[in-house]
Amino acid sequence: MGKKGKGRKSSATGAPSSGGSKKNSNMIIVVVAALAVGLFFGGVFMPALKDSSTPQVAGGAGSASSFAQQIEETKKLLESQPESVNLWTKLGNLYFDTDQYANAIDAYSKSLAIEPDNAHVLTDLGVMYRRNGNPQKAVENFDKAILAAPTHETARLNKGIVLYYDLKDKAGAIQAWNGLVQMNPGARTPNGKLVKDMIRDLS
């Protein structure tokens, strides 16, 4: 998502993520196994995606105790660096990865209070709102991400997923996905299906 923040790597630029994960513009990669609810196309579960361009947790930190330790360390650092966008975003990512939706929303919101147009964080905040049972707020944040970074693919894909499945707005979902296809005709869903083929099947 489109920003001037430190340590932030836009998927359009291909700059490295702090966790090493990348988003190929031609294949949107799932970086979380699944969200609370998803969408089935061709019998395959399609979740809303975490934006792989946000700073991720350092590799090798998979256990609950490791996450808990990183959360406490990050909170401690924030005591002396309360205006650090990167630290608030890291904390949000840690809460995201441990399914602490409300805490992730709080951390991402504090990051955005400092850097409000960070499309990466806006997208992940939207995913957390969806998982926390507030799809309308999810769409609002995806819209903000798209406004901040019009070429942001994950936000457009996620917006369509939430509109279609959670808000039962098929026309709105197709419109969101058409915007993605116009920008990137080769865009694919997490299961590898071309978005334009998905739109055709739904039309």
C-alpha positions as CSV (number, residue, x, y, z in Angstrom):
1,M,0.0,0.0,0.0
2,G,1.6,4.0,-1.0
3,K,3.7,5.7,1.5
4,K,6.6,7.7,2.6
5,G,7.3,5.8,5.8
6,K,10.6,4.5,7.0
7,G,11.2,0.8,6.6
8,R,8.2,0.5,4.4
9,K,8.5,-1.4,1.2
10,S,6.0,-0.8,-1.5
11,S,5.1,-3.9,-3.5
12,A,5.4,-1.8,-6.6
13,T,9.0,-1.0,-5.9
14,G,10.0,-4.5,-5.0
15,A,12.0,-3.3,-2.0
16,P,12.8,-6.0,0.6
17,S,10.4,-6.6,3.4
18,S,11.9,-6.9,6.9
19,G,10.7,-10.5,7.0
20,G,11.8,-11.2,3.5
21,S,8.3,-11.9,2.1
22,K,7.4,-10.3,-1.3
23,K,4.3,-9.8,-3.4
24,N,4.6,-10.6,-7.1
25,S,2.4,-8.3,-9.0
26,N,1.3,-11.2,-11.3
27,M,0.5,-13.6,-8.5
28,I,-0.9,-12.5,-5.2
29,I,0.6,-14.7,-2.6
30,V,-1.3,-15.9,0.6
31,V,0.8,-15.1,3.6
32,V,-1.8,-16.3,6.1
33,A,-3.4,-19.7,6.0
34,A,-6.9,-18.4,6.2
35,L,-9.1,-15.8,7.8
36,A,-12.2,-16.4,9.9
37,V,-14.4,-16.6,6.8
38,G,-13.6,-16.8,3.2
39,L,-14.9,-17.3,-0.3
40,F,-15.1,-20.4,-2.4
41,F,-14.4,-20.4,-6.1
42,G,-14.0,-23.7,-7.8
43,G,-14.1,-25.5,-4.4
44,V,-11.0,-23.6,-3.1
45,F,-11.1,-21.4,0.0
46,M,-10.2,-17.8,-0.8
47,P,-9.3,-15.7,2.2
48,A,-8.6,-12.0,2.4
49,L,-4.9,-11.5,2.3
50,K,-2.4,-10.1,4.6
51,D,-0.3,-7.6,2.7
52,S,3.1,-9.2,2.3
53,S,4.8,-5.8,1.9
54,T,4.3,-4.8,5.5
55,P,7.3,-5.4,7.8
56,Q,7.1,-9.0,8.9
57,V,8.3,-10.8,12.0
58,A,11.9,-12.0,11.7
59,G,12.2,-15.5,10.3
60,G,12.3,-18.5,12.7
61,A,9.9,-17.0,15.1
62,G,7.0,-19.4,15.0
63,S,6.3,-20.6,18.5
64,A,3.8,-19.0,20.8
65,S,6.5,-18.2,23.3
66,S,8.6,-16.6,20.7
67,F,5.7,-14.4,19.6
68,A,5.0,-13.5,23.2
69,Q,8.6,-12.5,23.8
70,Q,8.7,-10.4,20.6
71,I,5.5,-8.7,21.6
72,E,6.9,-7.8,25.1
73,E,10.2,-6.6,23.6
74,T,8.4,-4.4,21.0
75,K,6.1,-2.9,23.7
76,K,9.2,-2.2,25.8
77,L,10.8,-0.4,22.9
78,L,7.7,1.6,22.3
79,E,7.9,3.1,25.8
80,S,11.0,5.0,24.7
81,Q,10.0,5.4,21.0
82,P,6.2,6.0,21.1
83,E,6.4,7.8,17.7
84,S,8.0,4.9,15.8
85,V,5.8,3.9,12.9
86,N,7.9,0.8,12.3
87,L,7.5,-0.4,15.9
88,W,3.7,0.1,16.0
89,T,3.5,-1.7,12.7
90,K,5.7,-4.5,13.9
91,L,3.5,-4.9,17.0
92,G,0.4,-4.9,14.8
93,N,2.0,-7.7,12.7
94,L,2.8,-9.7,15.8
95,Y,-0.8,-9.4,17.0
96,F,-2.1,-10.2,13.5
97,D,0.0,-13.4,13.3
98,T,-1.2,-14.5,16.7
99,D,-4.9,-13.8,16.0
100,Q,-5.2,-11.0,18.5
101,Y,-7.6,-8.9,16.3
102,A,-8.5,-6.1,18.7
103,N,-4.8,-5.6,19.8
104,A,-3.7,-5.6,16.1
105,I,-6.4,-3.0,15.3
106,D,-5.1,-0.8,18.1
107,A,-1.5,-1.1,17.1
108,Y,-2.1,-0.5,13.4
109,S,-4.3,2.5,14.3
110,K,-1.5,4.0,16.3
111,S,0.9,3.4,13.4
112,L,-1.6,5.2,11.1
113,A,-2.1,8.1,13.5
114,I,1.6,8.9,12.8
115,E,1.6,7.9,9.1
116,P,-2.0,8.0,7.9
117,D,-1.6,7.1,4.3
118,N,0.4,3.9,4.6
119,A,-1.6,1.6,2.3
120,H,0.2,-1.5,3.5
121,V,-0.9,-0.9,7.1
122,L,-4.4,0.2,6.0
123,T,-4.8,-3.1,4.2
124,D,-3.8,-5.2,7.1
125,L,-6.0,-3.1,9.4
126,G,-8.9,-3.9,7.1
127,V,-8.2,-7.6,7.3
128,M,-8.2,-7.4,11.1
129,Y,-11.5,-5.6,11.1
130,R,-12.9,-8.3,8.9
131,R,-11.7,-11.0,11.2
132,N,-13.0,-9.1,14.2
133,G,-16.5,-9.1,12.6
134,N,-16.7,-5.6,11.1
135,P,-16.6,-6.0,7.3
136,Q,-17.8,-2.5,6.7
137,K,-14.8,-1.0,8.5
138,A,-12.7,-3.5,6.6
139,V,-13.9,-2.1,3.3
140,E,-13.4,1.5,4.5
141,N,-9.8,0.8,5.2
142,F,-9.3,-1.0,1.9
143,D,-10.8,2.1,0.2
144,K,-8.3,4.3,2.1
145,A,-5.5,2.0,1.0
146,I,-6.6,2.3,-2.7
147,L,-6.9,6.0,-2.4
148,A,-3.4,6.2,-0.9
149,A,-1.9,3.8,-3.5
150,P,-4.2,3.3,-6.5
151,T,-2.0,0.4,-7.8
152,H,-2.3,-1.5,-4.6
153,E,-3.5,-5.0,-5.7
154,T,-4.1,-6.7,-2.4
155,A,-6.4,-4.0,-1.2
156,R,-8.5,-4.3,-4.4
157,L,-8.6,-8.0,-4.1
158,N,-9.6,-8.0,-0.5
159,K,-12.2,-5.3,-1.0
160,G,-13.9,-7.6,-3.5
161,I,-13.8,-10.6,-1.2
162,V,-15.4,-8.7,1.7
163,L,-18.0,-7.1,-0.5
164,Y,-18.9,-10.4,-2.2
165,Y,-18.9,-12.7,0.8
166,D,-19.5,-10.6,3.9
167,L,-21.7,-7.7,2.6
168,K,-23.4,-9.7,-0.2
169,D,-22.6,-6.9,-2.7
170,K,-21.8,-8.9,-5.9
171,A,-21.8,-5.8,-8.2
172,G,-19.5,-3.9,-5.9
173,A,-17.2,-6.9,-5.7
174,I,-17.0,-7.3,-9.4
175,Q,-16.3,-3.5,-9.8
176,A,-13.4,-3.8,-7.3
177,W,-12.0,-6.8,-9.1
178,N,-12.4,-5.1,-12.5
179,G,-10.3,-2.3,-11.2
180,L,-7.6,-4.8,-10.3
181,V,-7.8,-6.5,-13.7
182,Q,-7.6,-3.2,-15.6
183,M,-4.4,-2.4,-13.6
184,N,-2.9,-6.0,-13.9
185,P,-4.6,-8.4,-16.4
186,G,-2.5,-11.2,-15.0
187,A,-3.7,-10.8,-11.4
188,R,-4.6,-14.1,-9.8
189,T,-6.6,-15.3,-6.8
190,P,-4.8,-17.2,-4.0
191,N,-5.7,-20.5,-5.6
192,G,-4.1,-19.4,-8.9
193,K,-7.2,-18.6,-10.8
194,L,-7.0,-15.5,-13.0
195,V,-9.2,-12.7,-11.5
196,K,-10.6,-11.9,-14.9
197,D,-11.8,-15.6,-15.2
198,M,-13.4,-15.4,-11.8
199,I,-15.2,-12.2,-12.8
200,R,-16.4,-14.0,-16.0
201,D,-17.7,-17.0,-14.0
202,L,-19.6,-14.7,-11.7
203,S,-21.1,-12.5,-14.4
